[in-house]
């Protein structure tokens, strides 16, 4: 039996180690998204009746070689939260501020990590109600060994008083690599694209985000749904798994033609970023347009191919307990080991098989394109929630008491089938110079831009007619 002494072993992490490790595993653009995500959390916390009117909120972000800033009007930080929680390096067990909020923050490090990633001098200025104050994080504090509390200062000039409730964060003394990124137009556009994807649902709901003075537009992720009871519709599935509401839809997007092996279709695929899988966690798009094994492609079903450019899949996870969501701390990567993800992946693949079979049926059926277009003419693009609610109204949809929904368009025979296609049909494929294809398209179809598959089918039909006449 050992005897306790009065000596103690220090177990507090050094500040330099903590800060360097905290920022090492997050990219610069993800750090910016983290700060924008905090703005949305603020809007949720001050929402009346639990429903946020995002059209009332705006965020302005500016990247420059000498400074980063982000300003919002999303309610600000209450003084007691700043004193007890907001600037701590991690979340205390008794911090239950977001127990009724659908956020994805779990660890209480997002704002600090983003600031530390960018520079050595920063200030967080906030107004909650009529209370305005600011918290500086200086290079002296970062270099000091002790974890001294940060000062909370009162505004002394008019410029330090915000005109409405919200928060402004300014970071100066940027690290050299950060400054070079911020003055690079390509990096600014990369951030713009990331915002348009990751926050697309909020942007579509009216949230206004400006990056360097230019409004960010959302990337729309939608599937087509017919208004008719027996019209074409996506595969849909909704169920609560391990306390998380899982919603899935797989369907056709706005791509104007069905995929084939033609080069034209490969070009068209690049112009439609919503092909593939988009994964949402509490409205944040963790992944957009994924076409890899991560979302099931090539795992029991074919690898992604331009033939599948019309297929869009959307899966959403919703929970007020962020730790249950299959997302990592960067908020833009999946925790693929979680049970809720693995169970959902089974249904995602089921939906993909339906639409892979559909594209296989219509492959190289260019002559029937108009017939297929007529079948889809009353369909309109819908985001995930609208698509599921629309399909849920159909008589053939399976429903359960816990608001579960399931609809398989293949089993319910609502997808169009190509005419005159028999089990003995085979694909004919060969390569010819594009100039010759365009010439034949102009002569035979009066359209030099006709798809190579349509030109090939017409040539085959002409030769077949001659062959039958000669044989008969």
C-alpha positions in Angstrom: 0.0 0.0 0.0 1.5 3.4 -1.1 1.5 6.5 1.0 0.4 9.8 -0.5 2.8 12.7 -0.3 2.2 16.4 -0.5 4.0 16.6 -3.9 1.9 16.7 -7.1 2.7 16.1 -10.8 1.7 18.8 -13.2 -0.7 17.6 -15.9 -1.8 20.9 -17.4 -1.0 21.1 -21.2 1.4 23.8 -22.3 -0.2 26.6 -24.2 2.1 26.4 -27.1 1.5 22.6 -27.5 -2.2 23.0 -27.1 -2.5 25.8 -29.7 -0.3 24.2 -32.3 -2.0 20.8 -32.0 -5.4 22.3 -32.0 -4.8 24.1 -35.4 -2.8 21.4 -37.1 -5.7 19.2 -38.3 -8.0 21.9 -39.7 -7.5 23.6 -43.0 -7.6 27.4 -43.4 -10.9 27.4 -45.4 -12.5 25.0 -42.8 -11.5 27.4 -40.1 -13.3 30.2 -41.9 -16.4 28.0 -42.3 -16.2 27.3 -38.5 -16.6 31.0 -37.7 -19.5 31.3 -40.1 -21.1 28.2 -38.5 -20.8 30.0 -35.1 -22.8 32.9 -36.6 -25.7 30.5 -37.5 -25.6 29.0 -33.9 -26.1 32.5 -32.6 -29.1 33.1 -34.9 -30.6 29.8 -33.6 -30.1 30.8 -30.0 -32.0 34.1 -30.3 -34.8 32.7 -32.6 -38.3 33.4 -31.4 -40.4 30.2 -31.1 -37.4 28.1 -32.1 -37.8 29.0 -35.8 -35.1 31.1 -37.4 -35.9 33.7 -40.0 -32.6 33.6 -41.9 -33.7 36.4 -44.2 -33.1 38.7 -41.2 -29.5 37.7 -40.8 -26.4 38.5 -42.7 -22.7 37.8 -42.5 -19.8 39.8 -44.1 -16.4 38.2 -44.4 -13.3 40.0 -45.6 -10.0 38.3 -46.5 -6.9 40.6 -47.0 -3.2 40.2 -46.7 -3.1 42.2 -43.5 -6.4 41.3 -41.8 -9.3 38.9 -41.5 -12.7 40.0 -40.4 -16.2 38.4 -40.0 -19.2 40.5 -39.0 -22.7 39.2 -38.3 -26.0 40.4 -36.9 -26.9 37.1 -35.4 -27.6 38.1 -31.8 -24.2 38.4 -30.2 -22.7 36.7 -27.2 -24.4 37.2 -23.8 -21.9 38.5 -21.2 -22.4 35.5 -18.8 -21.6 33.1 -21.7 -18.5 35.0 -22.5 -17.4 34.9 -18.8 -18.1 31.3 -18.3 -18.1 29.4 -21.6 -17.3 31.0 -24.9 -13.6 31.6 -24.5 -12.8 28.3 -22.7 -10.6 25.8 -24.6 -13.2 23.1 -24.7 -16.8 22.5 -23.5 -17.6 21.8 -19.8 -20.0 18.9 -19.0 -22.5 21.4 -17.6 -22.6 23.5 -20.7 -26.0 22.6 -22.0 -26.7 25.8 -24.0 -27.5 24.0 -27.2 -29.5 21.1 -25.8 -32.5 22.3 -27.8 -30.6 23.5 -30.9 -29.8 21.6 -34.1 -26.2 22.6 -34.3 -23.1 20.5 -35.1 -20.7 22.0 -32.6 -19.6 19.5 -29.9 -16.3 20.4 -28.4 -16.3 24.2 -27.8 -13.0 24.9 -29.7 -14.3 26.2 -33.1 -13.9 30.0 -32.6 -10.6 29.8 -30.8 -9.1 27.2 -33.2 -10.0 29.4 -36.2 -8.5 32.5 -34.6 -5.3 30.7 -33.6 -5.0 29.3 -37.1 -4.9 32.7 -38.7 -2.9 35.1 -36.6 -1.4 36.3 -33.4 -3.6 39.3 -32.6 -7.4 39.3 -32.5 -10.4 40.9 -31.0 -13.9 39.6 -30.5 -16.4 42.5 -30.3 -20.0 41.6 -29.6 -23.4 43.1 -28.7 -26.1 41.2 -27.0 -29.2 43.3 -26.5 -27.8 46.6 -25.5 -24.7 45.2 -23.9 -21.6 45.7 -25.9 -18.1 44.5 -24.9 -14.9 43.1 -26.5 -12.4 40.4 -25.7 -8.8 40.8 -27.0 -6.6 37.7 -27.6 -3.1 39.1 -27.8 0.3 37.7 -28.9 1.5 38.3 -25.3 -1.3 36.1 -24.0 -0.5 33.4 -26.5 3.2 33.5 -25.6 2.7 33.5 -21.8 3.0 30.1 -20.1 0.0 30.7 -17.8 -3.6 30.2 -18.8 -4.7 33.6 -17.5 -8.3 34.6 -18.0 -8.9 36.9 -21.0 -10.0 40.5 -20.2 -13.5 41.8 -21.0 -13.3 45.4 -22.0 -16.0 48.0 -22.3 -16.2 50.1 -25.6 -14.8 53.6 -25.3 -15.4 55.0 -28.7 -18.4 55.1 -31.1 -16.6 52.9 -33.6 -16.4 50.2 -31.0 -20.2 50.1 -30.5 -22.0 47.8 -32.9 -25.2 49.2 -34.4 -27.2 46.0 -33.8 -26.8 42.7 -31.9 -24.1 40.6 -33.4 -20.5 39.8 -33.3 -17.4 41.1 -35.1 -14.1 39.2 -35.1 -10.9 40.8 -36.4 -7.6 38.9 -36.7 -4.4 40.8 -37.3 -0.7 39.9 -37.4 -1.6 37.1 -39.8 0.9 34.3 -40.2 2.9 34.6 -43.5 1.2 31.6 -45.2 -2.2 32.8 -44.2 -1.6 36.3 -45.6 -0.4 34.9 -48.9 -3.6 32.8 -49.1 -5.9 35.7 -48.3 -4.5 37.8 -51.2 -4.7 34.9 -53.6 -7.9 35.2 -55.8 -8.0 31.5 -56.3 -8.1 30.8 -52.6 -10.9 33.4 -52.1 -12.9 31.6 -54.8 -12.2 28.3 -53.1 -13.7 29.7 -49.9 -16.7 31.1 -51.8 -17.4 27.7 -53.3 -17.1 26.0 -49.9 -19.5 28.5 -48.4 -22.0 28.1 -51.2 -21.9 24.3 -50.8 -21.6 23.9 -47.0 -24.3 26.4 -46.1 -26.5 26.0 -49.2 -29.6 25.2 -47.1 -29.2 28.4 -45.1 -28.5 30.5 -48.2 -31.6 29.1 -49.8 -33.5 30.0 -46.7 -32.6 33.7 -47.1 -29.3 34.0 -45.2 -27.1 36.7 -46.8 -23.3 36.1 -46.9 -20.8 38.4 -48.5 -17.2 37.5 -49.2 -15.0 40.4 -50.0 -18.1 42.5 -50.9 -19.6 39.9 -53.3 -22.8 37.9 -52.4 -22.4 34.2 -52.1 -25.0 32.2 -54.1 -26.1 28.7 -53.0 -25.3 25.5 -54.9 -28.7 23.9 -55.3 -29.0 20.2 -54.6 -32.4 18.9 -55.9 -34.2 16.0 -57.5 -37.1 16.0 -59.9 -40.5 15.0 -58.6 -43.6 14.6 -60.8 -46.9 16.1 -59.6 -48.9 13.0 -60.7 -49.7 10.1 -58.5 -48.3 7.7 -61.0 -45.6 10.1 -62.3 -41.8 9.6 -61.9 -40.5 10.2 -58.5 -37.2 9.6 -56.5 -36.5 6.9 -54.1 -37.2 8.2 -50.6 -36.6 6.8 -47.1 -37.0 8.4 -43.6 -36.4 6.7 -40.3 -35.1 7.5 -36.8 -31.9 5.5 -36.2 -30.1 5.7 -32.8 -31.9 9.0 -32.0 -31.0 10.6 -35.3 -33.7 11.3 -38.0 -32.3 10.0 -41.2 -33.8 11.2 -44.5 -32.7 9.9 -47.9 -33.7 10.6 -51.5 -32.1 9.4 -54.7 -33.5 10.7 -58.0 -32.9 12.4 -61.3 -31.4 15.9 -61.3 -31.8 18.7 -63.9 -29.2 17.2 -66.3 -30.8 17.6 -69.7 -29.9 14.1 -71.0 -29.3 10.6 -69.8 -25.8 9.5 -69.4 -24.0 7.6 -72.1 -20.4 6.9 -73.0 -20.2 10.0 -75.2 -17.6 12.7 -74.6 -20.5 15.2 -74.7 -21.9 13.6 -71.6 -18.6 13.7 -69.8 -18.6 17.5 -70.4 -22.2 17.7 -69.2 -21.3 15.8 -66.0 -18.7 18.5 -65.2 -21.3 21.2 -65.5 -23.6 19.6 -63.0 -21.9 19.6 -59.5 -25.0 18.1 -57.8 -24.5 14.7 -59.4 -23.4 12.1 -56.8 -24.1 12.2 -53.1 -24.6 15.2 -50.8 -24.6 14.6 -47.1 -26.3 17.0 -44.7 -26.0 17.2 -40.9 -28.5 19.6 -39.3 -28.7 21.5 -42.6 -24.9 21.8 -43.1 -23.6 20.1 -46.2 -20.7 18.0 -45.0 -20.1 16.6 -48.5 -21.4 17.8 -51.8 -21.6 15.7 -55.0 -19.4 12.8 -53.8 -18.8 10.0 -56.4 -16.4 7.8 -54.5 -16.5 4.6 -52.4 -17.1 6.8 -49.4 -20.8 7.0 -50.4 -21.1 3.5 -51.8 -19.9 3.9 -55.4 -17.9 0.8 -56.4 -18.9 -1.0 -53.2 -21.5 -3.6 -54.4 -22.6 -1.3 -57.1 -20.7 0.1 -60.1 -18.0 2.8 -59.8 -19.3 6.3 -60.8 -19.3 6.9 -64.5 -20.6 9.8 -66.7 -23.5 7.5 -67.5 -24.8 8.3 -64.0 -24.6 12.1 -64.3 -28.3 12.4 -63.9 -28.3 10.7 -60.5 -28.4 12.9 -57.4 -28.5 11.4 -53.9 -29.2 13.5 -50.7 -29.0 12.1 -47.2 -29.6 14.2 -44.1 -29.0 13.5 -40.4 -30.9 15.6 -37.8 -30.5 15.6 -34.1 -30.4 18.1 -31.2 -27.5 16.0 -29.8 -24.6 16.9 -32.1 -22.4 14.0 -30.8 -24.8 11.5 -32.4 -24.2 12.9 -35.9 -21.7 11.1 -38.2 -19.5 14.2 -38.6 -15.9 15.0 -37.4 -14.7 18.1 -35.6 -13.9 19.9 -38.9 -17.6 19.6 -39.8 -16.7 18.7 -43.4 -15.8 15.1 -43.0 -17.8 12.0 -42.2 -17.3 9.7 -39.2 -17.9 6.5 -41.3 -17.5 4.2 -38.3 -20.8 5.4 -36.7 -23.7 3.0 -36.7 -26.1 5.6 -38.0 -23.9 6.1 -41.1 -23.5 2.4 -41.7 -27.2 1.7 -41.5 -28.0 4.6 -43.7 -25.4 3.5 -46.3 -27.5 0.3 -46.9 -30.5 2.3 -47.9 -28.4 4.8 -49.9 -27.1 1.8 -52.0 -30.7 0.5 -52.4 -31.7 3.8 -53.9 -28.7 4.0 -56.2 -29.4 0.5 -57.6 -32.9 1.7 -58.7 -31.4 4.6 -60.6 -28.4 2.8 -62.0 -30.9 0.2 -63.5 -32.9 3.1 -64.9 -29.9 4.7 -66.7 -28.9 1.2 -68.0 -32.3 0.8 -69.5 -32.2 4.2 -71.3 -28.5 4.0 -72.3 -28.1 4.8 -76.1 -31.9 5.3 -76.5 -31.4 8.8 -78.1 -34.2 8.2 -80.5 -36.7 7.9 -77.6 -35.5 11.1 -75.8 -38.6 13.0 -76.7 -40.9 10.3 -75.3 -38.9 10.3 -72.0 -39.1 14.1 -71.8 -42.9 14.0 -72.0 -43.0 11.6 -69.1 -41.0 14.1 -67.0 -42.6 17.3 -68.3 -44.6 18.0 -65.1 -41.7 17.2 -62.7 -40.1 20.1 -60.8 -36.8 20.2 -58.9 -37.2 19.9 -55.1 -34.7 19.9 -52.2 -34.7 16.9 -49.8 -37.5 17.9 -47.4 -39.9 19.0 -50.1 -39.2 15.8 -52.2 -39.9 13.5 -49.2 -43.1 15.4 -48.3 -44.4 15.3 -51.8 -43.7 11.6 -52.2 -45.2 10.9 -48.8 -48.6 12.0 -50.0 -48.7 9.2 -52.6 -51.0 6.3 -51.8 -48.3 3.8 -52.6 -45.8 5.2 -50.1 -45.2 3.2 -47.0 -45.5 5.1 -43.7 -44.9 4.1 -40.1 -46.1 5.6 -36.8 -42.7 7.2 -36.0 -43.0 9.4 -39.1 -41.1 6.9 -41.2 -41.5 7.0 -44.9 -40.3 4.6 -47.7 -41.0 4.7 -51.5 -39.3 2.7 -54.2 -40.1 4.1 -57.7 -39.0 0.8 -59.4 -41.2 -1.4 -57.3 -44.1 1.0 -57.8 -43.5 1.2 -61.5 -43.6 5.0 -61.9 -40.4 5.3 -63.9 -40.6 5.4 -67.7 -39.3 2.5 -69.7 -37.8 2.8 -73.2 -39.9 1.4 -76.1 -39.0 -1.7 -78.1 -36.2 -2.7 -75.9 -35.7 -6.5 -75.7 -33.4 -8.7 -73.6 -31.3 -9.4 -76.7 -30.4 -5.7 -77.2 -26.6 -5.0 -77.2 -24.6 -1.8 -77.3 -22.6 -0.9 -80.4 -19.7 1.4 -79.7 -16.9 2.7 -82.0 -14.7 5.8 -82.4 -14.8 8.3 -85.3 -13.4 11.8 -85.8 -15.6 14.5 -84.4 -15.7 16.4 -87.6 -17.1 13.4 -89.5 -19.7 12.9 -86.7 -20.8 16.5 -87.0 -21.0 16.2 -90.8 -23.2 13.1 -90.7 -25.4 14.7 -88.0 -25.9 17.8 -90.2 -26.8 15.7 -93.3 -28.9 12.9 -91.6 -30.4 14.7 -88.6 -30.1 18.4 -89.7 -28.2 19.0 -86.5 -24.4 19.0 -86.5 -24.4 19.2 -82.7 -26.4 16.0 -82.3 -25.1 13.5 -79.8 -22.7 10.9 -81.2 -25.0 8.2 -80.0 -27.9 9.6 -82.0 -25.8 9.9 -85.1 -24.6 6.3 -84.7 -28.1 5.0 -84.1 -29.3 6.8 -87.3 -26.4 5.3 -89.4 -27.1 1.9 -88.0 -30.8 2.1 -88.9 -30.1 3.2 -92.5 -27.6 0.3 -93.0 -30.0 -2.1 -91.3 -32.8 -1.1 -93.7 -30.5 -1.7 -96.7 -29.4 -5.1 -95.3 -33.0 -6.2 -94.8 -34.0 -5.1 -98.3 -31.0 -7.0 -99.8 -31.7 -10.1 -97.6 -35.4 -10.1 -98.4 
